[in-house]
């Protein structure tokens, strides 16, 4: 999971390749992405099957961010 402290990122997703679905947006200071990690962590049946993200992010300018990894949950 990524928490943006400063900078801008372009976010693109196809929702797992679902036909006809395409979403593009901007992430900026105070935004986050990768919330499927929290859903995984809160599911008692999730075991070791880490979630997959269909989102791709690309820095538009210099970015400072905080990353939260599955092992930290």
C-alpha positions as CSV (number, residue, x, y, z in Angstrom):
1,X,0.0,0.0,0.0
2,X,1.4,3.4,-0.9
3,X,0.6,6.7,0.9
4,X,1.6,9.8,-1.0
5,X,3.3,12.5,1.1
6,X,4.2,14.8,-1.8
7,X,4.3,14.7,-5.5
8,X,2.0,13.4,-8.2
9,X,1.5,10.0,-9.7
10,X,-0.6,8.8,-12.7
11,X,-2.8,5.8,-11.8
12,X,-4.1,3.4,-14.5
13,X,-6.2,0.3,-14.0
14,X,-8.1,-2.2,-16.2
15,X,-9.8,-3.9,-13.3
16,X,-8.0,-7.2,-13.9
17,X,-8.3,-6.9,-17.7
18,X,-12.1,-6.8,-17.6
19,X,-13.3,-6.1,-21.1
20,X,-14.2,-2.4,-21.7
21,X,-12.9,-1.2,-18.4
22,X,-10.2,1.4,-18.2
23,X,-9.7,4.0,-15.5
24,X,-7.0,6.7,-15.3
25,X,-6.5,9.2,-12.5
26,X,-4.0,11.3,-10.6
27,X,-2.8,10.6,-7.1
28,X,-1.5,13.5,-5.1
29,X,-0.5,14.5,-1.6
30,X,-2.7,12.8,0.9
31,X,-3.9,10.1,-1.5
32,X,-3.2,6.4,-1.3
33,X,-3.5,3.2,-3.4
34,X,-3.3,-0.5,-2.8
35,X,-6.3,-0.7,-0.4
36,X,-6.8,-4.3,-1.4
37,X,-4.0,-5.1,1.1
38,X,-6.2,-4.0,4.0
39,X,-9.1,-6.1,2.7
40,X,-6.7,-9.1,2.6
41,X,-5.3,-8.4,6.1
42,X,-8.8,-8.2,7.6
43,X,-10.0,-11.5,6.1
44,X,-9.3,-14.3,8.5
45,X,-9.5,-16.8,5.6
46,X,-6.9,-15.0,3.5
47,X,-3.9,-17.1,4.7
48,X,-0.8,-16.5,2.6
49,X,-2.6,-15.7,-0.7
50,X,-1.5,-12.1,-1.2
51,X,-3.9,-9.9,-3.3
52,X,-3.0,-8.9,-6.8
53,X,-3.4,-5.3,-7.9
54,X,-4.4,-4.3,-11.4
55,X,-3.2,-0.8,-10.8
56,X,-0.1,0.7,-12.4
57,X,1.3,4.0,-11.0
58,X,3.9,6.2,-12.6
59,X,5.6,9.2,-11.1
60,X,4.8,12.5,-12.9
61,X,7.3,14.4,-10.8
62,X,9.4,13.7,-7.7
63,X,7.4,11.7,-5.2
64,X,7.8,11.1,-1.5
65,X,5.7,8.2,-0.2
66,X,5.3,5.7,2.6
67,X,4.9,2.1,1.6
68,X,3.2,-0.5,3.8
69,X,4.0,-4.1,3.0
70,X,2.0,-7.2,3.8
71,X,4.6,-8.4,6.3
72,X,4.1,-5.3,8.4
73,X,0.4,-6.1,9.0
